[in-house]
Amino acid sequence: MQTTIYNVGVYARLSREDERENESVSVENQKEMLCRHVKEQGWNLYNVYVDDGHSGTSFDRPALNRMIADATDKKINLILCKDLSRFGRDYIEVGRYTDIIFPSIGCRFIALQDGVDTIQHNNEILMIFKNVMNDFFARDTSNKIKAVKQSTFKTGKYIGCYAPFGYIKDPNDHHKLIIDEPAAVVVRRIFDMRYKGYGFRRIASILNEDKVTPPRDYYYQRIGKPNPQYQNHLWGDATIKKLLRNEVYIGNTVQNKTGNFSFKNKKVIKKPKEDWIRVEGTHEPIITLEVWEQTCKIDHSRARPKRTRNGEISLFGGLLNCLDCGFAMRYMQEQHQRKKGLVIYKSYLCGNYSRSGKAACSSHIIYTNRLSEIVIADIKQKAAMIESDEQSLLMHMGQTKAAEGKTQLAALTAAHRATENRRTELERLIESLYVDKVKGKITEDVCARLINQYEAERRDKSEEARILTAQVENFQTEQSNTQEWVKVIRQFKDIESLDRDILLKLIDKIEIGEREIIGNQKQREIRIYYKFVGFIG
């Protein structure tokens, strides 16, 4: 009888989860035990394959892949590991290797401590049981780790590997962020440029022109190490967009944004916003809430202001529309030589007219200085009215009187409460019907008919409650917006000049009508839509 000569591949694996167990599963102990067994059996040790820090739920491991390739090439004909869990914790994949792949390439497989040996055919049940238990252990461990992370997220502790640009981890508590002032200066500058209407690409371009160090390079400069991945890296619009949309800069910690398909598939996926865990006020903010809200509004703004030849955004850029055709107004700048010297005229005209001529629309031209005078006068008028008679101004704006507003809100709230009470009563009635049916007080037909009737009414009440809730929320938002506008407009009662920051803070858009001659006077309609409250003048 011919004796088989075995060339053995010893396999050892240790994951981060396994490190929590005990010393017996360490790579060194696995190697020592398995190599000793090879020597005792008189086999030839071909190689030792080690995957350190790799999960058993994945079979895409460097050493495992090399070992399988060597077995396929007939360099080894026996694979030896400590137990089945070292080889893998996915019972389907482990079974595919032990039942199909290894027999097809003529390779024997032994899990020493589990008593599994594919050359024997009396341990199939044991192997299946062990595989299932290992799979269950991996699933259970994954769930426990997720639960710990979720709990940590909810406390507001920061657990990212790297602090966001503008912050560093507190040396006394690595779960807390503190401001890194040199980087925070750049963050404030980025938000300031966005606040003034600059696009993502333009902001990145300005930072690159000024040779501002980008986040990744800045990190390695701060810790005194060379960047291993990038050389002369630049700011990009994606980096700017991501930074501007990160709530960390207003003092909030938002985590649980990503996850894996499953404990077996480690591919990272983005989670829906409703799964994000958001904790407010976890650290000192770099920017104010006002700046944050304004930059968020710019993302949803209908207008995208264009830059002038000097690379700047004009005073009213992105805020003006033609009243007649709706097109954005186009900024114009002309130079004329006068007796006093060179004079620059700045104006806006209908973009539709500028593009297609008189057949599309008329010019609607208006000079910047004249429009500034009109807007300043309107702001001062509104602020003066607030000072003298706030309620009259609110009525002029088309808002409900304060007393009427309270009555309307009270009516909506009462209707909502009544609807919720009836819905609760219907649920109680449905429950009592089941009890009466079981006790024999009513027949099954009567019970079914009444339940269908109550269920239909309950669905109607649920929809009614949803609509009333939305109405209450909208009304409260409208009231809150009016109060916010009043608070803001008061600040500008003595305004004498306009700048872009003031316009962005106060005005949503302005519609410019064409000049008309009425009698002996030229007139035009100009509609100013203020933020928070809409059109008021």
MIDREN-996722 format. One line per 8 residues: number of its first residue (from 1); for each residue x, y, z of C-alpha. Coordinates in nm, 2 decimals, always signed. Layout:
<recs>
NUM = X Y Z ~ ... .
</recs>
This chain:
<recs>
1 = +0.00 +0.00 +0.00 ~ +0.15 +0.33 -0.11 ~ +0.18 +0.60 +0.15 ~ +0.08 +0.95 +0.06 ~ +0.35 +1.22 +0.11 ~ +0.19 +1.53 +0.24 ~ +0.33 +1.88 +0.17 ~ +0.15 +2.09 +0.43 .
9 = +0.03 +2.45 +0.42 ~ -0.03 +2.57 +0.78 ~ -0.29 +2.85 +0.80 ~ -0.33 +3.09 +1.09 ~ -0.57 +3.39 +1.12 ~ -0.64 +3.65 +1.38 ~ -0.90 +3.93 +1.36 ~ -0.94 +4.23 +1.58 .
17 = -1.25 +4.07 +1.74 ~ -1.04 +3.76 +1.81 ~ -0.78 +3.96 +2.00 ~ -1.04 +4.02 +2.27 ~ -1.05 +3.64 +2.36 ~ -0.73 +3.51 +2.50 ~ -0.37 +3.43 +2.42 ~ -0.45 +3.08 +2.29 .
25 = -0.58 +3.22 +1.96 ~ -0.27 +3.44 +1.90 ~ -0.09 +3.39 +1.57 ~ +0.22 +3.27 +1.74 ~ +0.04 +3.01 +1.94 ~ -0.15 +2.88 +1.63 ~ +0.18 +2.85 +1.44 ~ +0.36 +2.68 +1.72 .
33 = +0.09 +2.42 +1.77 ~ +0.03 +2.34 +1.41 ~ +0.40 +2.32 +1.31 ~ +0.46 +2.08 +1.61 ~ +0.17 +1.86 +1.48 ~ +0.32 +1.86 +1.13 ~ +0.65 +1.74 +1.27 ~ +0.49 +1.47 +1.49 .
41 = +0.31 +1.33 +1.19 ~ +0.62 +1.32 +0.98 ~ +0.48 +1.55 +0.71 ~ +0.66 +1.81 +0.50 ~ +0.60 +2.18 +0.61 ~ +0.58 +2.37 +0.28 ~ +0.48 +2.72 +0.41 ~ +0.30 +2.90 +0.69 .
49 = +0.03 +3.14 +0.57 ~ -0.08 +3.41 +0.81 ~ -0.37 +3.66 +0.78 ~ -0.33 +3.90 +1.08 ~ -0.62 +4.15 +1.13 ~ -0.86 +4.00 +0.88 ~ -1.22 +3.90 +0.95 ~ -1.33 +3.54 +0.90 .
57 = -1.65 +3.66 +0.73 ~ -1.45 +3.76 +0.42 ~ -1.27 +3.51 +0.20 ~ -1.07 +3.77 +0.01 ~ -0.76 +3.75 +0.23 ~ -0.40 +3.78 +0.10 ~ -0.25 +3.48 +0.27 ~ -0.56 +3.26 +0.21 .
65 = -0.56 +3.35 -0.16 ~ -0.19 +3.26 -0.19 ~ -0.25 +2.93 -0.01 ~ -0.54 +2.83 -0.23 ~ -0.33 +2.92 -0.54 ~ -0.04 +2.70 -0.41 ~ -0.29 +2.41 -0.35 ~ -0.43 +2.46 -0.70 .
73 = -0.08 +2.44 -0.84 ~ -0.02 +2.11 -0.64 ~ +0.26 +2.27 -0.43 ~ +0.06 +2.16 -0.12 ~ -0.18 +1.88 -0.08 ~ -0.29 +1.93 +0.28 ~ -0.41 +2.24 +0.46 ~ -0.39 +2.25 +0.84 .
81 = -0.55 +2.51 +1.07 ~ -0.63 +2.52 +1.44 ~ -1.01 +2.51 +1.40 ~ -1.28 +2.59 +1.14 ~ -1.33 +2.94 +1.27 ~ -0.97 +3.02 +1.18 ~ -1.04 +2.92 +0.82 ~ -1.37 +3.12 +0.81 .
89 = -1.69 +3.21 +0.98 ~ -1.92 +3.19 +0.68 ~ -2.07 +2.84 +0.69 ~ -2.17 +2.85 +0.32 ~ -1.83 +2.95 +0.20 ~ -1.65 +2.71 +0.44 ~ -1.87 +2.43 +0.32 ~ -1.80 +2.52 -0.05 .
97 = -1.43 +2.48 +0.01 ~ -1.44 +2.16 +0.22 ~ -1.70 +1.99 +0.01 ~ -1.62 +2.10 -0.35 ~ -1.30 +2.30 -0.40 ~ -1.05 +2.10 -0.19 ~ -1.17 +1.76 -0.31 ~ -1.17 +1.88 -0.67 .
105 = -0.80 +1.99 -0.65 ~ -0.69 +1.68 -0.44 ~ -0.62 +1.87 -0.13 ~ -0.69 +1.74 +0.22 ~ -0.82 +1.98 +0.49 ~ -0.78 +1.94 +0.87 ~ -0.92 +2.16 +1.14 ~ -0.72 +2.01 +1.43 .
113 = -0.90 +2.10 +1.74 ~ -1.25 +2.05 +1.59 ~ -1.16 +1.70 +1.48 ~ -1.25 +1.78 +1.12 ~ -1.06 +1.59 +0.84 ~ -1.19 +1.57 +0.49 ~ -1.02 +1.24 +0.43 ~ -1.26 +1.09 +0.68 .
121 = -1.63 +1.07 +0.59 ~ -1.78 +1.03 +0.94 ~ -1.77 +1.39 +1.06 ~ -1.99 +1.57 +0.81 ~ -2.26 +1.65 +1.07 ~ -1.99 +1.78 +1.31 ~ -1.84 +2.00 +1.04 ~ -2.18 +2.14 +0.95 .
129 = -2.27 +2.21 +1.31 ~ -1.93 +2.38 +1.37 ~ -1.96 +2.60 +1.06 ~ -2.31 +2.72 +1.16 ~ -2.20 +2.80 +1.51 ~ -1.90 +3.00 +1.38 ~ -2.13 +3.19 +1.14 ~ -2.36 +3.26 +1.43 .
137 = -2.07 +3.39 +1.64 ~ -1.96 +3.63 +1.37 ~ -2.32 +3.76 +1.33 ~ -2.36 +3.80 +1.70 ~ -2.02 +3.98 +1.74 ~ -2.11 +4.21 +1.45 ~ -2.44 +4.30 +1.62 ~ -2.27 +4.37 +1.95 .
145 = -2.01 +4.60 +1.79 ~ -2.29 +4.79 +1.61 ~ -2.48 +4.83 +1.93 ~ -2.18 +4.97 +2.11 ~ -2.12 +5.21 +1.82 ~ -2.48 +5.33 +1.82 ~ -2.47 +5.39 +2.19 ~ -2.14 +5.59 +2.15 .
153 = -2.29 +5.79 +1.86 ~ -2.59 +5.89 +2.07 ~ -2.37 +6.04 +2.35 ~ -2.22 +6.27 +2.09 ~ -1.87 +6.13 +2.13 ~ -1.66 +6.17 +1.81 ~ -1.51 +5.83 +1.70 ~ -1.37 +5.92 +1.36 .
161 = -1.01 +5.83 +1.28 ~ -0.92 +6.19 +1.19 ~ -1.06 +6.52 +1.32 ~ -1.24 +6.73 +1.05 ~ -1.04 +7.01 +0.90 ~ -1.05 +7.30 +1.14 ~ -1.04 +7.08 +1.45 ~ -0.81 +6.85 +1.63 .
169 = -0.88 +6.58 +1.89 ~ -0.86 +6.69 +2.25 ~ -0.53 +6.54 +2.39 ~ -0.72 +6.47 +2.72 ~ -1.02 +6.31 +2.55 ~ -0.99 +6.18 +2.19 ~ -1.37 +6.16 +2.16 ~ -1.39 +6.54 +2.18 .
177 = -1.30 +6.81 +1.92 ~ -1.12 +7.14 +1.99 ~ -1.06 +7.42 +1.74 ~ -0.74 +7.42 +1.54 ~ -0.71 +7.80 +1.49 ~ -0.48 +7.80 +1.18 ~ -0.72 +7.57 +0.99 ~ -1.03 +7.73 +1.14 .
185 = -0.92 +8.06 +0.97 ~ -0.94 +7.89 +0.63 ~ -1.28 +7.73 +0.72 ~ -1.42 +8.07 +0.81 ~ -1.28 +8.22 +0.48 ~ -1.45 +7.94 +0.28 ~ -1.79 +8.00 +0.45 ~ -1.75 +8.38 +0.40 .
193 = -1.69 +8.33 +0.03 ~ -1.99 +8.10 +0.00 ~ -2.20 +8.35 +0.20 ~ -2.11 +8.61 -0.06 ~ -2.23 +8.39 -0.34 ~ -1.91 +8.23 -0.47 ~ -1.94 +7.88 -0.63 ~ -1.76 +7.57 -0.51 .
201 = -1.52 +7.57 -0.80 ~ -1.44 +7.94 -0.77 ~ -1.37 +7.91 -0.40 ~ -1.13 +7.62 -0.47 ~ -0.96 +7.82 -0.74 ~ -0.90 +8.12 -0.51 ~ -0.76 +7.90 -0.24 ~ -0.52 +7.73 -0.49 .
209 = -0.42 +8.07 -0.63 ~ -0.34 +8.18 -0.28 ~ -0.14 +7.86 -0.21 ~ -0.36 +7.76 +0.08 ~ -0.26 +7.41 +0.20 ~ -0.55 +7.16 +0.14 ~ -0.68 +6.94 +0.43 ~ -0.49 +6.62 +0.37 .
217 = -0.15 +6.80 +0.32 ~ -0.22 +7.02 +0.62 ~ -0.28 +6.72 +0.84 ~ +0.06 +6.56 +0.75 ~ +0.23 +6.90 +0.79 ~ +0.08 +6.94 +1.14 ~ +0.20 +6.60 +1.26 ~ +0.54 +6.64 +1.09 .
225 = +0.52 +6.35 +0.85 ~ +0.53 +6.34 +0.46 ~ +0.20 +6.27 +0.28 ~ +0.23 +5.91 +0.16 ~ -0.04 +5.94 -0.10 ~ -0.04 +6.28 -0.26 ~ +0.22 +6.54 -0.37 ~ +0.12 +6.90 -0.44 .
233 = -0.25 +6.81 -0.38 ~ -0.50 +7.09 -0.46 ~ -0.83 +7.21 -0.34 ~ -1.13 +7.08 -0.55 ~ -1.49 +7.17 -0.57 ~ -1.59 +6.83 -0.41 ~ -1.38 +6.91 -0.11 ~ -1.53 +7.26 -0.07 .
241 = -1.89 +7.12 -0.11 ~ -1.83 +6.85 +0.15 ~ -1.68 +7.10 +0.40 ~ -1.97 +7.35 +0.35 ~ -2.23 +7.09 +0.42 ~ -2.07 +6.95 +0.74 ~ -2.26 +7.04 +1.06 ~ -1.95 +6.99 +1.26 .
249 = -1.86 +7.36 +1.20 ~ -2.17 +7.48 +1.40 ~ -2.09 +7.25 +1.69 ~ -2.29 +6.94 +1.60 ~ -2.17 +6.59 +1.57 ~ -2.34 +6.38 +1.29 ~ -2.24 +6.02 +1.27 ~ -2.37 +5.68 +1.15 .
257 = -2.38 +5.82 +0.79 ~ -2.23 +5.50 +0.65 ~ -2.24 +5.13 +0.71 ~ -2.19 +4.79 +0.55 ~ -2.42 +4.57 +0.34 ~ -2.39 +4.30 +0.61 ~ -2.15 +4.15 +0.85 ~ -2.02 +3.93 +0.56 .
265 = -2.00 +4.21 +0.30 ~ -1.78 +4.49 +0.41 ~ -1.86 +4.72 +0.12 ~ -1.93 +5.07 +0.26 ~ -2.27 +5.22 +0.17 ~ -2.43 +5.55 +0.25 ~ -2.72 +5.54 +0.49 ~ -3.04 +5.74 +0.45 .
273 = -3.06 +6.07 +0.65 ~ -3.32 +5.93 +0.88 ~ -3.06 +5.68 +1.01 ~ -2.80 +5.95 +1.09 ~ -2.74 +6.02 +1.45 ~ -2.71 +6.39 +1.52 ~ -2.61 +6.54 +1.86 ~ -2.61 +6.92 +1.89 .
281 = -2.36 +7.13 +2.09 ~ -2.09 +6.87 +2.14 ~ -1.80 +7.11 +2.08 ~ -1.72 +7.48 +2.01 ~ -1.85 +7.60 +1.67 ~ -1.62 +7.77 +1.41 ~ -1.90 +7.96 +1.23 ~ -2.22 +8.12 +1.35 .
289 = -2.56 +7.96 +1.29 ~ -2.66 +8.27 +1.08 ~ -2.37 +8.21 +0.83 ~ -2.46 +7.83 +0.82 ~ -2.82 +7.90 +0.74 ~ -2.74 +8.15 +0.47 ~ -2.49 +7.91 +0.30 ~ -2.76 +7.64 +0.31 .
297 = -3.01 +7.87 +0.14 ~ -2.76 +7.95 -0.13 ~ -2.75 +7.58 -0.22 ~ -3.12 +7.60 -0.29 ~ -3.13 +7.94 -0.45 ~ -3.27 +7.97 -0.80 ~ -3.01 +8.23 -0.90 ~ -2.65 +8.15 -0.97 .
305 = -2.46 +8.49 -0.98 ~ -2.19 +8.53 -1.24 ~ -1.86 +8.70 -1.17 ~ -1.75 +9.02 -1.33 ~ -1.43 +9.05 -1.54 ~ -1.24 +9.12 -1.22 ~ -1.36 +8.79 -1.08 ~ -1.60 +8.96 -0.83 .
313 = -1.97 +8.92 -0.79 ~ -2.17 +9.24 -0.87 ~ -2.37 +9.40 -0.59 ~ -2.71 +9.26 -0.70 ~ -2.57 +8.96 -0.88 ~ -2.81 +8.66 -0.87 ~ -3.09 +8.87 -0.70 ~ -3.25 +9.04 -1.00 .
321 = -3.51 +8.91 -1.24 ~ -3.71 +9.07 -1.52 ~ -4.07 +9.13 -1.40 ~ -4.21 +9.06 -1.75 ~ -4.03 +8.75 -1.88 ~ -3.87 +8.61 -1.56 ~ -3.51 +8.60 -1.70 ~ -3.22 +8.68 -1.47 .
329 = -3.09 +9.04 -1.52 ~ -2.75 +9.07 -1.67 ~ -2.48 +9.29 -1.52 ~ -2.32 +9.55 -1.75 ~ -2.03 +9.78 -1.70 ~ -1.95 +10.07 -1.94 ~ -1.67 +10.33 -1.94 ~ -1.72 +10.68 -2.08 .
337 = -1.48 +10.97 -2.10 ~ -1.62 +11.29 -1.95 ~ -1.49 +11.63 -1.87 ~ -1.43 +11.52 -1.52 ~ -1.24 +11.21 -1.64 ~ -1.33 +10.84 -1.69 ~ -1.67 +10.75 -1.56 ~ -1.79 +10.39 -1.51 .
345 = -2.16 +10.31 -1.54 ~ -2.28 +9.99 -1.38 ~ -2.62 +9.86 -1.47 ~ -2.84 +9.56 -1.52 ~ -3.06 +9.46 -1.82 ~ -3.29 +9.17 -1.90 ~ -3.09 +8.86 -1.99 ~ -3.35 +8.76 -2.24 .
353 = -3.32 +9.09 -2.42 ~ -2.94 +9.07 -2.40 ~ -2.94 +8.73 -2.56 ~ -3.22 +8.75 -2.82 ~ -3.30 +9.12 -2.87 ~ -3.62 +9.32 -2.88 ~ -3.82 +9.02 -3.02 ~ -3.77 +8.84 -2.68 .
361 = -3.82 +9.13 -2.43 ~ -3.74 +9.49 -2.37 ~ -3.42 +9.60 -2.20 ~ -3.55 +9.68 -1.85 ~ -3.22 +9.86 -1.79 ~ -3.16 +10.00 -1.45 ~ -2.85 +10.16 -1.31 ~ -2.69 +10.01 -0.99 .
369 = -2.68 +10.34 -0.80 ~ -3.04 +10.41 -0.87 ~ -3.15 +10.06 -0.77 ~ -2.94 +10.10 -0.45 ~ -3.12 +10.42 -0.36 ~ -3.46 +10.25 -0.41 ~ -3.37 +9.95 -0.20 ~ -3.22 +10.16 +0.08 .
377 = -3.53 +10.38 +0.08 ~ -3.76 +10.08 +0.10 ~ -3.56 +9.92 +0.38 ~ -3.56 +10.24 +0.59 ~ -3.93 +10.28 +0.53 ~ -4.01 +9.93 +0.66 ~ -3.78 +9.98 +0.96 ~ -3.95 +10.31 +1.04 .
385 = -4.29 +10.15 +1.02 ~ -4.17 +9.88 +1.26 ~ -4.06 +10.15 +1.50 ~ -4.39 +10.35 +1.48 ~ -4.66 +10.09 +1.41 ~ -4.55 +9.73 +1.39 ~ -4.90 +9.59 +1.35 ~ -4.98 +9.81 +1.06 .
393 = -4.67 +9.69 +0.88 ~ -4.76 +9.33 +0.94 ~ -5.11 +9.40 +0.80 ~ -4.95 +9.57 +0.50 ~ -4.73 +9.26 +0.44 ~ -5.05 +9.05 +0.42 ~ -4.99 +8.88 +0.75 ~ -5.28 +8.80 +0.99 .
401 = -5.33 +9.03 +1.29 ~ -5.18 +8.90 +1.61 ~ -5.52 +8.83 +1.77 ~ -5.65 +8.66 +1.46 ~ -5.33 +8.46 +1.44 ~ -5.38 +8.33 +1.79 ~ -5.74 +8.24 +1.72 ~ -5.65 +8.06 +1.40 .
409 = -5.37 +7.86 +1.57 ~ -5.61 +7.78 +1.86 ~ -5.87 +7.65 +1.61 ~ -5.62 +7.43 +1.43 ~ -5.48 +7.29 +1.75 ~ -5.83 +7.21 +1.89 ~ -5.93 +7.04 +1.56 ~ -5.61 +6.84 +1.57 .
417 = -5.67 +6.74 +1.94 ~ -6.03 +6.63 +1.86 ~ -5.91 +6.42 +1.57 ~ -5.65 +6.25 +1.78 ~ -5.90 +6.18 +2.05 ~ -6.14 +6.02 +1.81 ~ -5.87 +5.81 +1.66 ~ -5.77 +5.68 +2.01 .
425 = -6.14 +5.60 +2.08 ~ -6.17 +5.41 +1.75 ~ -5.86 +5.20 +1.85 ~ -6.03 +5.12 +2.18 ~ -6.36 +5.03 +2.01 ~ -6.18 +4.79 +1.77 ~ -6.00 +4.62 +2.06 ~ -6.33 +4.58 +2.26 .
433 = -6.50 +4.42 +1.95 ~ -6.24 +4.14 +1.95 ~ -6.31 +4.08 +2.32 ~ -6.69 +4.08 +2.27 ~ -6.65 +3.83 +1.98 ~ -6.44 +3.60 +2.19 ~ -6.69 +3.62 +2.48 ~ -6.97 +3.55 +2.24 .
441 = -7.15 +3.88 +2.29 ~ -7.16 +3.95 +1.92 ~ -7.15 +3.73 +1.61 ~ -6.84 +3.71 +1.38 ~ -7.03 +3.89 +1.09 ~ -7.13 +4.18 +1.31 ~ -6.77 +4.20 +1.45 ~ -6.63 +4.21 +1.10 .
449 = -6.87 +4.47 +0.97 ~ -6.80 +4.71 +1.27 ~ -6.43 +4.66 +1.25 ~ -6.43 +4.75 +0.88 ~ -6.64 +5.05 +0.95 ~ -6.41 +5.17 +1.24 ~ -6.09 +5.09 +1.04 ~ -6.22 +5.31 +0.75 .
457 = -6.30 +5.60 +0.99 ~ -5.96 +5.55 +1.16 ~ -5.78 +5.58 +0.83 ~ -5.97 +5.90 +0.75 ~ -5.89 +6.04 +1.09 ~ -5.52 +5.96 +1.05 ~ -5.51 +6.14 +0.72 ~ -5.70 +6.44 +0.87 .
465 = -5.46 +6.45 +1.16 ~ -5.16 +6.45 +0.92 ~ -5.31 +6.74 +0.73 ~ -5.39 +6.94 +1.04 ~ -5.04 +6.87 +1.18 ~ -4.89 +7.01 +0.86 ~ -5.12 +7.32 +0.88 ~ -5.02 +7.39 +1.24 .
473 = -4.65 +7.36 +1.16 ~ -4.68 +7.58 +0.85 ~ -4.87 +7.84 +1.05 ~ -4.62 +7.84 +1.33 ~ -4.33 +7.86 +1.08 ~ -4.50 +8.16 +0.91 ~ -4.55 +8.34 +1.24 ~ -4.19 +8.26 +1.34 .
481 = -4.06 +8.39 +1.00 ~ -4.25 +8.72 +1.04 ~ -4.10 +8.77 +1.39 ~ -3.75 +8.69 +1.25 ~ -3.79 +8.94 +0.97 ~ -3.91 +9.21 +1.21 ~ -3.60 +9.15 +1.43 ~ -3.36 +9.17 +1.13 .
489 = -3.52 +9.47 +0.96 ~ -3.49 +9.68 +1.28 ~ -3.11 +9.66 +1.26 ~ -3.11 +9.87 +0.94 ~ -3.33 +10.17 +1.03 ~ -3.04 +10.40 +0.98 ~ -2.89 +10.23 +0.67 ~ -2.71 +10.47 +0.43 .
497 = -2.53 +10.23 +0.19 ~ -2.57 +9.88 +0.07 ~ -2.32 +9.60 +0.05 ~ -2.37 +9.24 -0.06 ~ -2.38 +9.10 +0.29 ~ -2.68 +9.32 +0.38 ~ -2.86 +9.22 +0.06 ~ -2.80 +8.85 +0.12 .
505 = -2.93 +8.88 +0.47 ~ -3.25 +9.07 +0.39 ~ -3.36 +9.00 +0.03 ~ -3.46 +8.69 -0.15 ~ -3.50 +8.85 -0.50 ~ -3.60 +9.17 -0.68 ~ -3.81 +9.19 -0.99 ~ -3.75 +9.48 -1.23 .
513 = -4.03 +9.62 -1.45 ~ -3.99 +9.82 -1.76 ~ -4.00 +10.20 -1.75 ~ -4.33 +10.35 -1.86 ~ -4.42 +10.71 -1.94 ~ -4.74 +10.80 -1.75 ~ -4.83 +11.17 -1.80 ~ -4.51 +11.36 -1.80 .
521 = -4.33 +11.11 -1.57 ~ -4.13 +10.80 -1.62 ~ -4.23 +10.52 -1.38 ~ -4.15 +10.15 -1.33 ~ -4.27 +9.87 -1.10 ~ -4.01 +9.72 -0.88 ~ -4.10 +9.43 -0.65 ~ -3.88 +9.35 -0.35 .
529 = -3.91 +9.00 -0.20 ~ -3.77 +9.00 +0.15 ~ -3.64 +8.69 +0.31 ~ -3.87 +8.52 +0.57 ~ -4.19 +8.70 +0.46 ~ -4.19 +8.71 +0.08 ~ -4.31 +9.01 -0.13 ~ -4.39 +9.32 +0.07 .
537 = -4.31 +9.62 -0.15 .
</recs>
